[in-house]
């Protein structure tokens, strides 16, 4: 179920409060594709936290 969230005001992002990890995940044809996960420092990556997933396709496909 998708839910729409509206931001109020002007959110400020402090870059040094976040971290990034890169994982290689298999695509539908078995090719390893890099996946970057950005998260707030201290957050456990245990599949129990909500997330916002945004995809990007290369080679002529993009986000609109």
VENSULRA-V450769 format. One record per backbone hydrogen bond with DSSP energy under -1.0 kcal/mol. CO is the residue of the C=O (numbers start at 1). NH is the residue of the N-H. E is the energy in kcal/mol with one decimal. If there is no record, write none. Layout:
BEGIN
co = (CO & CO)
nh = (NH & NH)
e = (E & E)
END
This chain:
BEGIN
co = (14 & 15 & 17 & 19 & 21 & 23 & 25 & 27 & 31 & 33 & 35 & 37 & 39 & 40 & 44)
nh = (17 & 18 & 41 & 39 & 37 & 35 & 33 & 30 & 27 & 25 & 23 & 21 & 19 & 43 & 46)
e = (-2.1 & -1.8 & -2.6 & -2.4 & -3.0 & -3.1 & -3.2 & -2.0 & -2.6 & -2.8 & -2.7 & -2.2 & -3.3 & -2.1 & -1.6)
END
